Amino acid sequence: MKRIILFTLLCSILSCKGQTESKEVVSSFEYLTEEVLKTKSKKELGLLRNEVYARKGYVFKNDDLNTYFETKSWYKPNPNISLSFTEKESSYISKIKTLEEVENDSSIVNCINYYDHNKSKIYPLSGSKIENEELPNGLIDIELSHDSLKPEIKEILFDGSIFNLDCLNPNKYRFIITAYPNQNLHSYLVIGDLIEIKKLYGSFGPYDSHKEYDFVLDHEDLEITIEDWERDKKVSTMVEKYKLTDTGLVKL
């Protein structure tokens, strides 16, 4: 009985709360990866960039930003704050600004990765999608004059289309769809500045002895199936698997 009375007195002095009452959890700042940031809209990117400022108590000149961040329990506005950023924070802000500029550049926002994240799903991209013309309406290929193309690309492109895969690194990987040669549908992956041109889809070689290519590209994962044919008879099948990395195509 004495223990109960003592506990009650302590609680009255220390303002104890019931053990079942939850405390407000203040969220901590999270650095999102570039892949996640690429999925965000222009408005979301702006809020994420300004959150770095808000976390330090910055009072914005934009009333909409102030109103938005005032809804956050962690926001403690301080009109006298002197802002300074760590190297990591500055790099993060710069990365988001770059993505916001990409969002505003109508000439490259139609790259495949951006389109898949923000408008209409493209991946997994496959030979059957190309053959059945299942790329979504609105995806625009790169408008390049043939005079600006290197001979190796000019030779295979003929009257086809070129698509960038990555908005931020437009020359890293390019996807080509063309009806050349023989007016049959073909597709290729161009790696870097013509480091390599990978056949992805179509029939290559004379009828008596040719190869049939098919593929599935799912973001960074690429699988190519190559069949050897002798006239109407398939004699062998080989499957190659790759990873699209920042430094090039890596065979698995």
Secondary structure, 3 states (H helix, E strand, C coil): CHHHHHHHHHHHHHCCCCCCCCCCCCCCCCCCCHHHHCCCCHHHHHHHHHHHHHCCCCCCCCHHHHHHHCCCCCCCCCCCCCCCCCHHHHHHHHHHHHHHHHHHCCCCCCCHHHHHHHCCCCCCEEHHHHHCCCCCCCCCCCCCCHHHCCHHHHHHHCCCEEEECCCCCCCCEEEEEECCCCCCCEEEEEECCCCEEEEEEEEECCCCCEEEEEEEEECCEEEEEEEEEECCEEEEEEEEEEEEECCEEEEC
